[in-house]
Structures are given as C-alpha cells and as structure tokens.
Amino acid sequence: MGALLTGTVPAESAPICVLNHTDQRLFLTVDSQQGQRIEASTIAGGKLCLEAAPDVSQGVVGVFSSDQSLEGCSRLTRPNQPETLLDFHEFDNCRWADTPRGFSVGTD
C-alpha cells in the first residue's frame, strides 16, 4: 500500500453481510459492485461478511442450498446493512427480515 500524505485519513471499509437465521446449512455469497466476492457454506445461525472497499455503496447477497445450485435467492444491499434470511426455499422464494431500504440504485 502506498504512503499516506501528511494530514490524510484513510477511508474505512464497511462490511456487506448476510446472516443465516434458518435451521439449514446453506451456501452464502456476498458480492460488491466492484467485483469483490466471498462465498462459504454456513451452518444455521451463521453469517458471511465481505469487507468492502471504502468507495463501495452497494452489493448483492445470495443464498443457495449448495455450491452446486443454480437457483437460490439474492438481495440488493449496502455496507453496514446486514441482510437476515429467515426462511429459505429455492427458486427465489425466500423470506428476509425487514431492513430499511433507505437508498436508491441509480440507472447510470
């Protein structure tokens, strides 16, 4: 990493997280808008977080029955706004905890 200029403060990263509040072992993914990705199989009650770059403003969390599954559920999110999965059914039929959606996705 390059040297910091005198008087500058490094920007802080923020996590993009998905929490598995089901009773199932599931395969979770977290992607940032800049192509960062993390994935893992998690037990019931587990979580997966990606420390996103400081300039990342949104991401996508995904949930699948296994790492071989083609169908699952995904949700648009942003850093510091963990998404909590309450119930999982394949084919984009999941129940998520209510999370404030205080941001918009630009079309440009």
C-alpha positions in Angstrom: 0.0 0.0 0.0 1.3 3.5 -0.8 2.4 6.0 1.7 -0.2 8.4 3.1 0.1 12.1 2.6 0.5 14.2 5.7 -2.8 15.1 7.2 -4.9 12.5 5.3 -7.1 10.0 7.0 -7.6 6.6 5.3 -11.2 5.8 4.4 -12.6 2.9 6.3 -14.1 -0.1 4.8 -17.6 -1.4 5.8 -18.9 -4.9 5.8 -21.6 -6.3 3.5 -23.2 -9.2 5.4 -25.8 -11.9 5.1 -27.0 -13.8 8.2 -28.5 -17.3 8.0 -31.3 -17.3 10.6 -32.8 -20.5 9.2 -32.3 -24.0 10.6 -30.5 -25.1 7.4 -26.9 -25.3 6.3 -26.7 -23.0 3.3 -24.2 -21.7 0.8 -23.9 -17.9 1.1 -22.3 -15.4 -1.3 -21.6 -11.7 -1.0 -20.6 -9.5 -4.0 -19.6 -5.9 -4.1 -20.4 -3.6 -7.0 -16.6 -3.6 -7.8 -16.3 -7.3 -8.2 -15.1 -8.3 -4.8 -16.7 -11.7 -3.8 -16.7 -14.1 -0.8 -18.6 -17.3 -0.5 -18.9 -20.1 2.1 -21.2 -22.8 3.4 -22.6 -21.8 6.7 -24.4 -23.6 9.4 -27.8 -22.4 10.8 -27.3 -19.1 12.6 -24.1 -18.4 10.7 -23.1 -15.3 8.8 -20.8 -14.2 6.0 -19.3 -10.8 5.6 -17.2 -9.1 3.0 -15.1 -6.1 4.0 -15.9 -3.9 1.0 -13.6 -1.2 -0.4 -14.3 2.3 1.1 -16.0 3.5 -2.1 -18.4 0.6 -2.4 -22.0 1.8 -1.9 -23.9 -1.4 -2.7 -23.7 -5.2 -3.0 -25.6 -8.3 -3.5 -26.0 -11.2 -1.1 -27.0 -14.6 -2.3 -28.2 -17.8 -0.7 -28.2 -21.3 -2.2 -28.8 -24.8 -1.0 -25.2 -25.8 -2.0 -22.2 -24.5 -4.0 -23.6 -26.6 -7.0 -27.0 -25.0 -7.0 -28.0 -22.8 -9.9 -31.2 -21.4 -8.3 -31.3 -19.6 -5.0 -32.2 -16.2 -3.6 -30.4 -12.9 -3.8 -31.0 -9.4 -2.4 -29.5 -6.0 -3.2 -28.0 -4.4 -0.1 -25.3 -1.9 1.0 -22.5 -1.8 3.5 -23.4 -1.7 7.2 -26.9 -3.0 6.5 -26.8 -6.8 7.2 -29.4 -8.9 5.4 -31.0 -11.6 7.5 -32.5 -14.6 5.9 -35.4 -16.0 7.8 -36.7 -18.8 5.6 -35.1 -20.4 2.5 -36.8 -22.1 -0.5 -35.1 -22.4 -3.8 -36.2 -20.5 -6.9 -36.1 -17.0 -5.4 -38.7 -17.8 -2.8 -37.1 -16.7 0.4 -38.2 -14.6 3.4 -35.9 -11.9 4.5 -36.1 -9.8 7.7 -37.4 -6.3 7.1 -34.5 -4.0 6.6 -34.7 -0.3 5.9 -34.2 0.4 2.2 -33.1 4.0 2.6 -31.1 4.1 -0.7 -31.8 4.0 -4.4 -30.0 2.3 -7.2 -29.0 4.7 -10.0 -29.7 3.9 -13.6 -26.5 5.4 -15.0 
